[in-house]
Amino acid sequence: MKKSKFGCFITARTSSTRLPRKVLLPIRGKAVIEHLIDRVRLIKNTDFIVLCTSTKPEDDILETVARKHGIKFFRGSLKDVIARWVGAADEYKVDYFVEVDGDDIFTDPELIDSAIVQMRQRPCDLLKGPSNLIAGLFCACLSVEALRKIIKLKNTDDTGYWDFYFTENSLFDIRELLVENQAFFNPNIRLTLDYQEDLDLFRKVFDEFDTDINNVPSRQIVDLLNKKPELAQINLFRQRQYLNNREKNKSKVLLRDNKTFSE
């Protein structure tokens, strides 16, 4: 594993539907995607950062943002996220990568660094966040070779719910990220951006810390929301909607025989 190369892939597009063009919405004069780039720059163990977006003209702006901030970028399929990641991995010779959703601007750099260390020490196909971890703090660390296997098996080009390919069958070696900070396990906090209420909360968090730079440690953000639960309540009701929507989309995960992995 010493020679394995690790990347940080930011997955983003402008064609979001629940909150249109959410990655470009402003928080204290800076776009959401720019705040996220500032945050992932705090990661120490990754070889480089790649903004993975689509080839659609409307996503030209994201390539411009990547160039402006001096990070790498890759443009691929709009709906086939897995193919987009493999394309980026091929271009930059990546063996493993940490996936950061373009709307998780409070993702925790320390958790990501820990994930890379854990993957180096004990490789697997997918190192995922614990199910009860606060939404938005960490997503996953993935093996590119495992994704190549999925590409051979899948029967759809819509792979936005890519994690079901791993979790709904027994083909892959999956482990959970070991998280020491128990404060990160809190069902009363939601830190991902899908709805207007999520954006409202994010803006209030920046205002509470009176900062234009997205470098406030996650533990301090969680502490703030524990001390001021009225802030956490702004978007908490959306978490159940988000989880219900994920379950409805599980049927999109298909094998070549048109059966779901779980059948």
C-alpha positions as CSV (number, residue, x, y, z in Angstrom):
1,M,0.0,0.0,0.0
2,K,3.0,2.3,0.3
3,K,2.9,3.0,-3.5
4,S,-0.9,3.5,-3.6
5,K,-2.0,7.0,-4.5
6,F,-4.9,8.6,-2.7
7,G,-7.0,11.4,-4.0
8,C,-9.9,13.5,-2.7
9,F,-12.7,13.7,-5.2
10,I,-15.2,16.5,-4.8
11,T,-18.4,15.4,-6.6
12,A,-20.4,18.4,-7.8
13,R,-22.8,19.5,-10.6
14,T,-25.1,22.5,-11.0
15,S,-28.2,20.6,-12.1
16,S,-29.5,19.9,-8.6
17,T,-33.3,19.9,-8.3
18,R,-34.4,20.2,-4.7
19,L,-32.2,23.3,-4.3
20,P,-31.3,24.5,-7.8
21,R,-27.6,25.3,-8.5
22,K,-26.9,24.8,-4.8
23,V,-23.1,24.5,-5.1
24,L,-23.1,28.0,-6.5
25,L,-25.3,29.6,-3.8
26,P,-23.5,32.3,-1.8
27,I,-22.6,32.2,1.9
28,R,-21.0,35.4,3.1
29,G,-20.0,36.4,-0.5
30,K,-18.5,33.0,-1.5
31,A,-20.0,30.1,-3.4
32,V,-20.7,26.9,-1.5
33,I,-18.3,25.0,-3.7
34,E,-15.5,27.5,-2.9
35,H,-16.1,27.0,0.8
36,L,-15.8,23.3,0.3
37,I,-12.5,23.6,-1.6
38,D,-11.2,25.8,1.3
39,R,-12.1,23.0,3.7
40,V,-10.7,20.0,1.9
41,R,-7.4,21.9,1.5
42,L,-7.0,21.2,5.3
43,I,-6.7,17.5,4.5
44,K,-3.1,16.3,5.0
45,N,-2.9,12.7,3.7
46,T,-4.3,13.1,0.2
47,D,-2.0,13.3,-2.8
48,F,-4.3,15.9,-4.5
49,I,-7.8,17.2,-4.8
50,V,-10.0,16.7,-8.0
51,L,-13.3,18.4,-8.6
52,C,-15.3,15.8,-10.6
53,T,-18.1,17.3,-12.6
54,S,-20.0,16.7,-15.8
55,T,-19.4,17.5,-19.4
56,K,-22.6,19.5,-19.6
57,P,-22.1,23.2,-20.6
58,E,-23.8,24.4,-17.4
59,D,-21.0,22.8,-15.4
60,D,-18.3,24.9,-17.2
61,I,-18.5,27.2,-14.2
62,L,-17.2,24.4,-12.0
63,E,-14.2,23.9,-14.2
64,T,-13.6,27.7,-13.9
65,V,-13.8,27.5,-10.1
66,A,-11.4,24.6,-10.0
67,R,-8.9,26.5,-12.2
68,K,-9.3,29.6,-10.1
69,H,-8.5,27.7,-6.9
70,G,-5.6,25.8,-8.4
71,I,-7.1,22.3,-7.9
72,K,-7.4,19.5,-10.5
73,F,-10.7,18.7,-12.3
74,F,-12.3,16.0,-14.3
75,R,-15.4,16.1,-16.5
76,G,-17.4,13.0,-17.3
77,S,-20.9,11.6,-17.2
78,L,-23.7,13.6,-15.6
79,K,-25.7,10.7,-14.2
80,D,-23.1,7.9,-14.1
81,V,-21.1,9.1,-11.1
82,I,-19.2,5.8,-10.9
83,A,-17.9,6.1,-14.5
84,R,-17.0,9.7,-13.7
85,W,-14.9,8.7,-10.7
86,V,-13.2,5.9,-12.6
87,G,-12.4,8.3,-15.4
88,A,-10.9,10.8,-12.9
89,A,-8.9,7.9,-11.3
90,D,-7.5,6.8,-14.7
91,E,-6.5,10.4,-15.6
92,Y,-4.7,11.0,-12.3
93,K,-3.5,7.4,-11.6
94,V,-5.4,7.1,-8.4
95,D,-5.8,3.8,-6.5
96,Y,-8.1,5.0,-3.8
97,F,-10.0,8.2,-3.1
98,V,-12.1,9.8,-0.5
99,E,-15.4,11.0,-1.9
100,V,-16.7,14.4,-0.7
101,D,-20.1,15.5,-1.9
102,G,-20.2,19.0,-3.3
103,D,-22.8,20.0,-0.7
104,D,-20.9,18.7,2.4
105,I,-19.1,21.9,3.2
106,F,-18.6,21.0,6.9
107,T,-17.0,17.7,6.0
108,D,-14.3,16.9,8.6
109,P,-10.7,16.9,7.4
110,E,-9.5,15.0,10.4
111,L,-12.0,12.2,9.7
112,I,-10.8,12.1,6.1
113,D,-7.2,11.9,7.1
114,S,-8.1,9.1,9.5
115,A,-9.9,7.3,6.7
116,I,-6.9,7.4,4.5
117,V,-4.7,6.1,7.3
118,Q,-7.1,3.3,8.1
119,M,-7.4,2.3,4.4
120,R,-3.6,2.2,4.1
121,Q,-3.3,0.0,7.2
122,R,-6.1,-2.4,6.3
123,P,-7.2,-2.0,2.6
124,C,-10.8,-2.8,1.7
125,D,-13.3,-2.0,-1.2
126,L,-15.3,0.6,0.8
127,L,-14.6,2.3,4.1
128,K,-17.9,4.0,4.9
129,G,-19.0,6.3,7.6
130,P,-20.9,4.7,10.5
131,S,-24.7,4.9,9.9
132,N,-25.3,7.1,12.9
133,L,-22.5,9.6,12.1
134,I,-23.8,13.1,11.7
135,A,-24.8,13.5,8.0
136,G,-22.3,15.6,6.1
137,L,-19.2,15.0,8.2
138,F,-17.8,12.1,6.1
139,C,-18.9,10.0,3.2
140,A,-16.5,7.2,2.1
141,C,-13.1,6.1,1.0
142,L,-13.2,3.8,-2.1
143,S,-11.1,1.4,-4.0
144,V,-11.0,2.2,-7.7
145,E,-10.7,-1.5,-8.6
146,A,-14.0,-2.2,-6.8
147,L,-15.7,0.5,-8.9
148,R,-14.3,-1.2,-12.1
149,K,-16.1,-4.4,-10.9
150,I,-19.4,-2.5,-10.5
151,I,-19.1,-1.0,-14.0
152,K,-19.0,-4.6,-15.4
153,L,-22.1,-5.6,-13.4
154,K,-24.4,-2.6,-13.4
155,N,-27.2,-2.2,-15.9
156,T,-28.0,1.5,-15.6
157,D,-26.1,4.7,-16.2
158,D,-27.8,6.4,-13.3
159,T,-25.5,5.7,-10.4
160,G,-26.1,8.6,-8.1
161,Y,-27.0,6.2,-5.3
162,W,-23.7,4.3,-5.8
163,D,-23.3,3.1,-2.3
164,F,-26.1,0.6,-2.7
165,Y,-24.0,-1.4,-5.1
166,F,-21.7,-2.1,-2.2
167,T,-24.1,-2.4,0.7
168,E,-26.9,-4.4,-1.0
169,N,-24.8,-7.4,-2.0
170,S,-22.0,-9.5,-0.7
171,L,-19.4,-9.0,-3.4
172,F,-17.3,-6.4,-1.6
173,D,-15.2,-6.0,1.5
174,I,-16.8,-3.2,3.5
175,R,-15.7,-1.7,6.8
176,E,-16.8,1.3,8.8
177,L,-14.6,4.2,9.7
178,L,-13.4,4.1,13.3
179,V,-14.4,7.4,14.8
180,E,-13.2,8.3,18.3
181,N,-15.1,11.6,18.9
182,Q,-18.4,10.5,20.2
183,A,-19.8,14.0,19.8
184,F,-19.9,13.2,16.0
185,F,-22.7,10.7,16.7
186,N,-25.7,12.9,17.1
187,P,-29.2,12.2,15.5
188,N,-30.3,15.8,16.2
189,I,-27.8,17.4,13.8
190,R,-27.8,17.5,10.0
191,L,-24.9,19.1,8.1
192,T,-25.5,18.4,4.5
193,L,-27.0,20.7,1.8
194,D,-30.1,19.5,-0.1
195,Y,-32.8,21.9,0.9
196,Q,-33.3,25.7,1.6
197,E,-33.4,25.0,5.3
198,D,-30.0,23.4,5.1
199,L,-28.6,26.5,3.5
200,D,-30.3,28.7,6.1
201,L,-28.5,26.7,8.8
202,F,-25.1,26.9,7.1
203,R,-25.4,30.7,6.8
204,K,-26.2,31.0,10.5
205,V,-23.3,28.8,11.4
206,F,-20.9,31.1,9.5
207,D,-22.5,34.1,11.1
208,E,-22.3,32.6,14.6
209,F,-18.5,32.2,14.2
210,D,-18.3,35.5,12.3
211,T,-16.0,34.1,9.6
212,D,-15.7,34.1,5.9
213,I,-13.3,31.2,5.9
214,N,-14.5,27.6,6.2
215,N,-11.9,26.4,8.6
216,V,-13.8,26.1,11.9
217,P,-13.3,22.6,13.3
218,S,-16.3,20.3,13.0
219,R,-16.2,19.6,16.7
220,Q,-16.7,23.4,17.4
221,I,-19.7,23.5,15.0
222,V,-21.2,20.5,16.7
223,D,-20.6,22.1,20.1
224,L,-22.4,25.2,18.9
225,L,-25.4,23.3,17.7
226,N,-25.6,21.4,21.0
227,K,-25.5,24.7,22.9
228,K,-28.0,26.2,20.6
229,P,-30.4,23.4,19.6
230,E,-32.8,25.9,18.1
231,L,-30.3,26.2,15.2
232,A,-30.1,22.5,14.7
233,Q,-33.9,22.4,14.5
234,I,-33.9,24.6,11.4
235,N,-33.2,21.7,9.1
236,L,-33.5,18.6,11.2
237,F,-36.9,17.6,9.9
238,R,-35.4,17.3,6.4
239,Q,-33.2,14.4,7.4
240,R,-36.2,11.9,7.5
241,Q,-37.2,13.1,4.0
242,Y,-33.7,12.6,2.8
243,L,-33.5,9.1,4.1
244,N,-36.9,8.2,2.7
245,N,-35.9,9.5,-0.7
246,R,-32.8,7.3,-0.6
247,E,-34.9,4.2,0.1
248,K,-37.2,5.0,-2.8
249,N,-34.2,5.1,-5.2
250,K,-32.7,1.8,-4.1
251,S,-34.5,0.2,-7.1
252,K,-32.2,2.1,-9.5
253,V,-29.4,-0.2,-8.4
254,L,-29.5,-2.9,-11.1
255,L,-27.5,-5.8,-12.2
256,R,-27.3,-6.9,-15.9
257,D,-30.3,-9.2,-15.4
258,N,-32.4,-6.3,-14.3
259,K,-32.6,-7.5,-10.7
260,T,-31.7,-5.3,-7.8
261,F,-28.6,-6.5,-5.9
262,S,-30.8,-7.3,-2.9
263,E,-33.1,-9.7,-4.7
